[in-house]
Each structure stands twice: as structure tokens, then as C-alpha cells.
């Protein structure tokens, strides 16, 4: 098998230290590795972390985004709003409830719930 799994999801940020603090404080992620110019953050019990990498941000990098799962979407939505996170409207489609949120560099992230 050539590709075995997704190793990480990488997002570009302007200030890696500030962004790492934001992800930890606002989203509850845990910094598991740090090096010059990047940090690796674990997401709950998931084996796929997020890597934030310092560099030039541009409109083109905002097209791909991670989607987090929660079994408590209403509580998560309210908690993030209360923490001052920029969140979009809580939406519903045929199978999911979801909302978008944005980090300090306007990277789009999404949270979903499905049964």
C-alpha cells in the first residue's frame, strides 16, 4: 500500500507561537511538539494532529480545512462563542449539524455532529 493514513493536516499561520496559544486556549488542543517555525497540536483522541506552520498566508490556502467532530454541538458552539472565537451560523443539512469557525489568520475550520 503506497498511502497508509493521513499523518497531519497543515495550516499556515503568520505567528506560530500566538496561533498555538489560540488553538490551545480557544479549542482545547494540546501542543505535542514544537520546533522552529511550526507546532504540532493533538485533537482529542484522534490520531491525526494539526500542524501549524509559520509562513505567508494567502487566499489560496484557505480553501482546504479540517472538520472536527463533536457529540455536543450546541454546547461546543456556545463555548467557542463565549471564548470570543469567530463562529458562523449553526447550520443543518440532510445528515449533519455544523458550523464554521476561524482562527487568528482567518483559516476556516469546521465542527460537525451526525448521528
C-alpha positions as CSV (number, residue, x, y, z in Angstrom):
1,X,0.0,0.0,0.0
2,X,1.5,3.3,-1.1
3,X,-0.5,5.6,1.2
4,X,-1.3,4.3,4.7
5,X,-3.0,7.1,6.5
6,X,-3.2,10.9,6.9
7,X,-0.3,11.9,9.0
8,X,-1.3,15.5,9.8
9,X,-3.3,18.5,8.5
10,X,-1.1,21.6,7.9
11,X,-2.3,25.2,8.2
12,X,-0.2,28.3,7.5
13,X,-0.2,31.0,10.2
14,X,1.6,34.3,10.5
15,X,2.8,33.9,14.1
16,X,3.2,30.2,15.2
17,X,3.6,31.0,18.9
18,X,0.5,33.2,19.0
19,X,-1.5,30.7,16.9
20,X,-0.5,27.8,19.1
21,X,-1.7,29.6,22.2
22,X,-5.0,30.4,20.4
23,X,-5.6,26.8,19.4
24,X,-4.9,25.6,23.0
25,X,-6.9,28.3,24.8
26,X,-9.9,28.5,22.4
27,X,-10.2,25.0,21.1
28,X,-8.6,23.0,23.8
29,X,-5.9,21.4,21.6
30,X,-2.7,20.2,23.2
31,X,0.7,21.1,21.8
32,X,2.7,17.9,21.5
33,X,5.7,19.0,19.5
34,X,7.4,22.3,18.8
35,X,10.3,23.3,16.5
36,X,11.4,26.4,14.7
37,X,8.5,27.7,12.7
38,X,5.9,25.0,13.5
39,X,3.9,23.3,16.2
40,X,2.0,20.0,16.3
41,X,-1.3,20.0,18.1
42,X,-3.3,16.9,19.1
43,X,-7.0,16.8,18.6
44,X,-8.8,14.9,21.4
45,X,-8.4,11.1,20.9
46,X,-7.7,11.5,17.2
47,X,-4.5,10.0,15.7
48,X,-4.4,12.8,13.2
49,X,-2.9,16.0,14.6
50,X,-2.9,19.6,13.2
51,X,0.4,21.1,12.2
52,X,0.5,24.9,12.3
53,X,3.4,26.3,10.2
54,X,4.6,29.9,10.2
55,X,4.7,31.4,6.8
56,X,3.0,33.6,4.3
57,X,-0.8,33.4,4.4
58,X,-2.8,33.8,1.2
59,X,-6.3,33.4,0.0
60,X,-5.5,30.1,-1.8
61,X,-4.6,28.3,1.4
62,X,-8.0,29.0,2.9
63,X,-9.7,26.6,0.5
64,X,-8.9,23.3,2.4
65,X,-10.0,23.0,6.0
66,X,-10.2,20.4,8.8
67,X,-13.6,19.3,10.1
68,X,-13.8,18.4,13.8
69,X,-16.4,16.1,15.2
70,X,-18.3,16.7,18.5
71,X,-21.2,14.8,20.1
72,X,-22.2,18.1,21.9
73,X,-22.5,20.6,19.0
74,X,-24.8,23.1,20.9
75,X,-22.5,23.2,23.9
76,X,-19.4,23.4,21.7
77,X,-20.9,26.3,19.7
78,X,-21.8,28.3,22.8
79,X,-18.4,27.6,24.5
80,X,-16.5,28.9,21.4
81,X,-18.7,32.0,21.1
82,X,-18.2,32.7,24.8
83,X,-14.4,32.4,24.3
84,X,-14.5,35.1,21.6
85,X,-14.0,32.7,18.7
86,X,-15.4,34.0,15.4
87,X,-18.1,31.4,14.5
88,X,-20.5,31.2,11.7
89,X,-24.2,30.3,12.0
90,X,-25.1,26.8,13.3
91,X,-26.5,25.0,10.3
92,X,-28.2,21.8,9.4
93,X,-28.3,19.7,6.2
94,X,-29.8,16.3,5.5
95,X,-27.4,14.4,7.8
96,X,-25.2,16.9,9.7
97,X,-25.3,19.9,12.1
98,X,-22.3,22.0,11.6
99,X,-20.7,25.5,11.9
100,X,-17.6,27.2,10.6
101,X,-15.1,29.0,12.8
102,X,-11.9,31.0,12.1
103,X,-8.5,31.2,13.7
104,X,-6.4,34.4,14.1
105,X,-5.2,34.1,10.5
106,X,-8.8,33.6,9.2
107,X,-8.2,29.9,8.4
108,X,-11.5,28.2,8.1
109,X,-12.2,25.3,10.4
110,X,-15.5,23.4,10.8
111,X,-17.2,21.5,13.6
112,X,-19.9,18.9,12.9
113,X,-22.2,16.4,14.5
114,X,-24.0,13.5,12.9
115,X,-25.8,10.5,14.4
